[in-house]
Amino acid sequence: MENNTVLGRFAPSPTGRMHAGNIFAALMSWLIVKAQGGRMVLRIEDLDRDRSRSSFADQVMRDFEMLGLFWDEGPYYQQNRDEAYEAAFKKLEERGLVYPCFCTRADLHAASAPHRGEKLVYPGTCRNLSPEDIERRESERKPSWRMIVPDEEYAFEDMVQGPFSQRLDRDCGDFVIRRSDGLFAYQLASVVDDAAQGVNCIVRGMDLLVSTPQQIYLQDMLGFGHCTYAHVPLIVGERDRRLSKRDRDAALDELLRIHGTPAAIVGHVAFIAGLIPEEAPLMPGDLLGCFELGALNSLFPDKVQILWR
């Protein structure tokens, strides 16, 4: 494959069946990538061993196919990628960019400053522990591992949101790349997998916008190329409350019961999101013919939220 090929991804977590928000994000990813003549990778993000189920992974693949959201490569799974994540972790460790953190959740909430709503900024509590302190604390609890961030600004141009920047030390602080149970964190795993699989166009929900500067920093520290990004609005059940599997009317099985066909579901989601002026049954391939990539920046009146109905 040539280096200039646009390669996007579906990256579902196999923890339950899809809802309207998942469908919308996947639809937008497929449209943006295919409008550039690109290809899609399917990656099952099953890092969370406790919640991930193979039955859910099988179901989500059948659901993607039913909805006309076909992929060109994969499926790839994260559960068999520990060696690659370990190699990246060791590379960062050898450069002195990671350190053990013994803070509990209670410690973090007590010491961290809230930023951008839900986000807490880590104050560097464990960054400069002495070897003696580390040895003593390791006898009491297993640490997570944090990535040291610089006092630099990381900026990029988002295809939907426009310019976005973050000064890492002030806006996020040192962030976890390996959990205390030994599992690798989303930030590290997704960056390593995107590079290995050639993904260079990432389309996902607005809630992950604040993670992107951290991932660009990780790309730089690991010697990977940068991606293009499009962070689409979240479909919400009500203002400031994202959809979840508790919203039964937005769950895929309930959508099938209400609307009857996959084309009717896609058409309803597209209409709610403002992709089409009138609701009508259609499949992603039908939408592609009227999708204008150049109008993406002005497509959504509210770039943060879309109210489900």
N, C-alpha and C positions, 0 to 999 in steps of 0.2 A: 504494500500500500504506500502511495506517495505521501510525503510529509505534509503536503498542503491539503490533504483530504480532511474534511470536517468530520469529526467523530464525536458523537454524543453518547449519552447513557441513560438507561432506566436503572434506578438503584433502589428497588423496594426492600424494606425490612420484612421478613416473613413472620410477622407477629399477629397477623389477622388479615381479614379480607379488606379489599380496597374500599374507600368511600369517595365521595364526589371530589374532595380536595386532592386526593391522590390521582384520580383520573384527570383532573384539570392540569396538574403539574406534568404528568406524563404526556398528555396531549400537546401541551405547549413545547415540551422538549422535542417531541417527534416533529412538530411543525417547523420549529426553528432550525433544526438540523436538516430536515429534508428539503426545506426551502433553499438551503445552501448546497444541495446535491450531496449531502453527507450520509453517513451510515450510523446505525445505532448499536450500542453494546448493551446487553442485559447483564447486570451484576446483582446477585442476591447478597444483600448486606446483612449477613447473619453473624455478626460479631458477638451479639448477646446470646450466648449459648442457652441461658435459662429461658428466654422468651421465644427464641426462634424455633420454628417447627418445619420439617420437610414437607408436611402436608400443606402448610400455608404457602411455601415456595412453589409447590406444584400448582396450587390453586391460582396464585397470582399470575403464573405463566399462561394458564388457560384463560384467565380473565383478560390479559393483554391481547391475546390472540382473538378472543371473542369481540373485543372492542376495536379490532383493526390496527392495533398498535404493535406492529411487527418489528422485530430486531434482526440485525444482520450478523452479530457475533455473540457468542455466549450460549448458555448462561455460565458465568463465572461465579464462584462462591468465595467468601472471605474466610470461612472456617478452615480452609486448607492453605491459607496464605501466611501462616505465622512465621515461617522462615524468612520471607521477604520483609515482613514488618520488623523482625528481630535484626536483620541486617541493617535496615535504615536506622533503627534505634541505636545500634552499636556505632554507626557512623557519626551520629549526633553526639553520642556519649564520648567518643574519642576526641571530638572537638571541644569538649568541655561545655556543651550546650544544654545538658540535662542535669537534674539533681533530684534527690529523694525528698518527698513532701509527706509529713506525718500529720497534717491538719485533718481534723474530722469535719463533717458537714457543719456541726455546730460551731467549730472554730472559724470556718470560712464565713458563715453568716454573721458572726460576731465581729470579725476583723475586716471583712471586705466592704468596699464602698459600692452601693448599687449604681449601675450605669446602664442607660438605654433600657429602662424598664426592668426586665427579668435578669439582666446580665450583672454579675458581680465581678469586680476588678480585684484580682488577687494581689495582696500588698507585698508579696515577697517574703513572707514570714520564715520560710525554711531555706531561703536561697543561700545564706551564709553560715549554715550550721557547721560547727567544727567536726572533725572526724570522730572525736570522743562523743559528742552529742548524737551524731548519726548512729554510732554503735549502740549507745544506750537506748535510743528510741526504737531501733530495729529489734531489740529484745522484747519490746512491749507491743509493737504493732508493725504490720507490713506497710511500707510506703507506696504511694503513687509516685510517678515521675513527671516532673514538669520541664517544659522547654523554656529556656531563658530568652526573653525578648529584648530587643534593643530600644533605645529611646529615639526611634525613627518613625517617620510616617510612611505607611504603605497605602498606595492609592491605585485605583483602577477605574475604568469606564464600563459601567454596567449597561447592557443592551436595553434594559427596561428602566432601571432606576436612575441612570445617568452617572455622573461622577460620584465616587464614594471613597472616603479616606479614613484611616484610623491610625492614631499614634499608639503603637502597641503597648508601651509601658504604662501609658495613662488610660487607655481605653479598654484594655483587657488584662494586662499583667501576664506573668508567666503562666502558661496553660498546660493542662495535663495531656500527655501523649501515651501514658501507660497507667492503667488503673492499679489499685492496691491488690486486686485479685490476680494480677498478671496479664489480664487481657489488654490488648492495645486499643487506644481510644480512636474514635471516629476520625479526628483531625489527621492523625498520622496514617491510618489505614486507607482513607479515601485518597489522600495525596499519592501514596505509594501505588495504589491500584490504578488511579487515573494515568500515571506515568507509564506503568507497565503495559496497560491496555491501549495506550495511544489516545486516550480521551483528551480532546482539546476544546470542547464546547460544552459547558456545564449549565444546564437550565434546572432551576429548583425553586423552592418557595422562598418568599421574602424573609422568613424567620432565620434563614442561614446567611443572610447578607453580612451580618457582623462577624461571621466565622471566616469569611473569604480573605481578609488581609492576613490572618494567621496562617492560612493555607498557602498563600503566595509566599510568605516568609519561609515556610517549610520547604516549598519548591526550591527557593533560592539556596537554602542551606543544604539541600540534598542534591543540588545540581540538575534539577528538572526544569523543563520549559514551562512557561505560563499558559493558562487557558483563557478563553473568552467566557464571559459570564452573563447570564440573564436570570435575574431574581424576580419571579412573577408574584402577583398578589396572592394572598391566602384566601381561600374560600372559608367564610366564618359562619357559624350558626347564629350568632348575634354579635354586635359590635365588640371587638377585642376578645372574642372567644372563638378560637379556631375549632374547626370540625374535629370530631373524634369518633371512635367506634360506638360511643354512647348515642350519637345522633342517628337513630335508626332510619329516619327518612332519607338520609344521605348515603346509607350503606348500599353497596352494590346489589346485594340480593333484594333489598327493598326497592331500589331503583328499577330492577328488572320487573318486579311485581307491578310497580306503578306505571312504567312506561312501555313494558312489553318486549321491546327489541333493543339490541345493542345500538343500532343507529339512532333510535329515539333518545337513548341516554346520552350519546355523544352530542346530538343536536341540542338537547336541553342544557347540558353543561356549557356548550359553545355559546348558546343564547344568553345564559346567565352571565357569562364572562364578557359579553359584548363582541364576540368574534363574528357573529352573524346578526342581522337586523331583525329577523323574525325566526321564531322557533320552527324547526323542520327536521325530520329524521335525516341524518347523513353520517357518513363515516369519515375518519381522518383524511383519507385520500381525496374525498370530495372537498373538504375544507382547504386542502393544500392549494387548490386552484384559485382561491380568492384570498389567500393569506399573503399579506404584504410585509415582508421583513423590514423594509425601510420605514414603515409606520409603527414599528414596535414601541418606540420610545413614547409615542403619544396615544397608544391604543387604549390604555386603561385610565379613566378619569381619576380613580383612586388607585394608586400604585401599591397600596399596602393591603387593602382588604376588599373582598367581593362578598356581598351578603347572599347567602344561600336561600333559595326559595323554590 
